[in-house]
Amino acid sequence: ELSKVSYIFSDKTGTLTQNKMIFDQCSINCVQYPEAGKGSLRSLVSKDENVRDFLLNMALNNEVLTEDGKTSTRGMPKYAAPSPDEIALVKGAYLNGVQFVSRSNDGIKICFQEEDEHESYRILNSFEFTSERKRSS
């Protein structure tokens, strides 16, 4: 079968995708959410603890910073991060009602938009992503 492959297209350098990552869909506890990238989880944040925890982890587990005072045309804060996938996850959480507000030396501030509730989370330790571990925490 493999010998039948004539062409392989790869975008390793990001030339075609321009290194743009977009949160499109997800699966939480074996439930598919194909419209999650369009904010379909927003109404579930206050009703489903698994959805809330999933989005909270998307908003917390990163090295993202907000660009002070800058917003996009949708009113979303502008984010800066070492990798485009981190920004995609934070934007995905935002679209679904969990907003990364700010990061300080002490912690991260999150806003649950539907409830207009702000919570702060202390950063106890941070383990950056490595190709060996294949995760960050």
C-alpha positions as CSV (number, residue, x, y, z in Angstrom):
1,E,0.0,0.0,0.0
2,L,2.7,2.5,1.0
3,S,4.4,2.0,-2.4
4,K,1.3,3.3,-4.1
5,V,1.7,6.8,-2.6
6,S,2.8,9.2,-5.3
7,Y,2.9,12.5,-3.5
8,I,3.2,13.6,0.1
9,F,2.3,17.1,1.0
10,S,3.9,18.5,4.2
11,D,3.7,21.9,5.7
12,K,6.5,21.5,8.2
13,T,7.6,25.1,7.9
14,G,4.1,26.6,8.1
15,T,4.4,28.0,4.6
16,L,0.8,27.0,3.6
17,T,-0.9,27.3,6.9
18,Q,1.1,30.4,8.0
19,N,1.4,28.6,11.4
20,K,-2.2,29.5,12.2
21,M,-3.8,27.1,14.6
22,I,-7.6,27.1,15.2
23,F,-9.5,25.2,17.9
24,D,-12.2,23.5,15.9
25,Q,-13.7,20.6,17.9
26,C,-13.1,18.4,20.9
27,S,-14.2,15.3,22.7
28,I,-14.9,15.5,26.5
29,N,-15.6,12.2,28.4
30,C,-16.3,10.4,25.1
31,V,-18.8,13.1,23.9
32,Q,-18.0,14.7,20.6
33,Y,-18.4,18.5,20.3
34,P,-17.9,19.2,16.5
35,E,-19.0,22.8,16.9
36,A,-16.8,23.7,19.9
37,G,-14.7,26.0,17.8
38,K,-17.8,28.1,17.2
39,G,-18.6,28.5,21.0
40,S,-21.1,25.6,21.3
41,L,-19.8,24.8,24.8
42,R,-20.6,28.2,26.2
43,S,-24.1,27.2,27.6
44,L,-22.6,24.0,29.2
45,V,-19.9,25.7,31.3
46,S,-22.2,26.4,34.2
47,K,-24.1,23.1,33.8
48,D,-21.4,20.4,33.1
49,E,-18.4,20.2,35.4
50,N,-16.4,18.1,32.8
51,V,-16.9,20.8,30.2
52,R,-16.0,23.6,32.7
53,D,-12.8,21.7,33.8
54,F,-11.8,21.0,30.2
55,L,-12.1,24.7,29.2
56,L,-10.5,25.8,32.4
57,N,-7.4,23.6,31.6
58,M,-7.3,25.0,28.1
59,A,-7.2,28.5,29.6
60,L,-4.7,27.7,32.4
61,N,-2.1,25.3,31.0
62,N,0.0,27.6,28.8
63,E,2.6,30.4,28.7
64,V,0.2,33.0,27.1
65,L,0.3,36.7,27.9
66,T,-2.3,39.3,27.1
67,E,-1.2,42.3,25.0
68,D,-2.3,45.2,27.3
69,G,-5.2,47.1,25.9
70,K,-5.3,45.4,22.6
71,T,-8.4,43.6,21.3
72,S,-9.4,41.9,18.1
73,T,-12.4,43.0,16.0
74,R,-14.6,40.5,18.0
75,G,-13.6,42.2,21.3
76,M,-11.3,39.2,22.2
77,P,-8.1,40.2,23.9
78,K,-4.9,39.9,21.8
79,Y,-2.7,37.1,23.1
80,A,1.0,36.4,22.7
81,A,2.6,33.0,23.3
82,P,5.7,31.0,22.4
83,S,3.6,28.8,20.1
84,P,0.5,29.2,18.0
85,D,-1.2,26.2,19.5
86,E,-1.3,27.8,22.9
87,I,-3.0,30.8,21.5
88,A,-5.5,28.6,19.7
89,L,-6.4,26.8,22.9
90,V,-6.8,30.0,24.9
91,K,-9.0,31.5,22.1
92,G,-11.0,28.3,22.0
93,A,-11.7,28.6,25.7
94,Y,-12.6,32.3,25.2
95,L,-15.1,31.5,22.5
96,N,-16.7,29.0,24.9
97,G,-17.0,31.4,27.8
98,V,-13.8,30.9,29.8
99,Q,-11.5,33.9,29.4
100,F,-7.8,34.0,30.2
101,V,-7.6,37.6,31.7
102,S,-4.0,38.0,32.9
103,R,-0.9,36.3,34.1
104,S,1.4,37.6,36.9
105,N,4.3,36.1,38.8
106,D,1.8,34.8,41.4
107,G,-0.9,33.3,39.2
108,I,-3.5,33.5,36.4
109,K,-6.8,35.3,36.5
110,I,-9.7,33.7,34.6
111,C,-13.2,35.0,33.9
112,F,-16.2,32.7,33.5
113,Q,-18.1,35.0,31.1
114,E,-21.7,33.7,31.5
115,E,-21.5,34.2,35.3
116,D,-19.3,37.3,35.1
117,E,-17.2,35.5,37.8
118,H,-13.5,36.1,38.1
119,E,-11.2,33.5,39.7
120,S,-7.5,33.6,40.4
121,Y,-5.3,30.5,40.3
122,R,-1.8,30.4,42.0
123,I,1.0,29.0,39.9
124,L,2.8,26.5,42.2
125,N,5.2,25.1,39.6
126,S,5.5,25.0,35.8
127,F,6.9,22.2,33.6
128,E,7.3,23.5,30.1
129,F,6.5,21.3,27.1
130,T,9.3,19.0,26.0
131,S,9.4,16.6,23.1
132,E,10.5,13.9,25.5
133,R,7.5,14.3,27.8
134,K,5.1,15.4,25.0
135,R,3.2,17.6,27.5
136,S,3.4,20.6,29.7
137,S,1.9,21.0,33.2
